[in-house]
């Protein structure tokens, strides 16, 4: 049986609401102006599935360190 080991787990950083709002605005703008025109195309002829129909931004609150570059 393995011995248990103590591992330091620092608390998750709190992201200010102003940063969240700014990030959402920039991400939404990126999706609408760059990504959608580039990747969302009409479905090909005789295609039943496997084509992109929409893109959107979704906030992932369980990963706040990704927002802060950590």
For each residue, the residues with C-beta under 8 A, 3 or more apart:
1:
2:
3:
4:
5:
6:
7:
8:
9:
10:
11:
12: 64 65
13: 64 65 68 70
14: 64
15: 19 20 64 67 68
16: 19 20
17: 20 21
18: 21 22
19: 15 16 22 23 67
20: 15 16 17 23 24 59 67
21: 17 18 24 25
22: 18 19 25 26
23: 19 20 26 27 59 67
24: 20 21 27 28 57 59
25: 21 22 28 29
26: 22 23 29 30
27: 23 24 30 31 57
28: 24 25 31 32 57
29: 25 26 32 33
30: 26 27 33 34 35 57
31: 27 28 34 35 36 55 56 57
32: 28 29 35 36
33: 29 30 36 37
34: 30 31 37 38
35: 30 31 32 38 39 40 55
36: 31 32 33 39 40 54 55
37: 33 34 40
38: 34 35
39: 35 36 52 55
40: 35 36 37 52 53 54 55
41: 51 52
42:
43: 47 51 53
44: 47 51
45:
46:
47: 43 44 50 51
48:
49:
50: 47
51: 41 43 44 47
52: 39 40 41 55
53: 40 43
54: 36 40
55: 31 35 36 39 40 52
56: 31
57: 24 27 28 30 31
58:
59: 20 23 24
60: 63 66
61: 64
62:
63: 60 66 67
64: 12 13 14 15 61 67 68
65: 12 13 68 70
66: 60 63 69 70
67: 15 19 20 23 63 64
68: 13 15 64 65
69: 66
70: 13 65 66
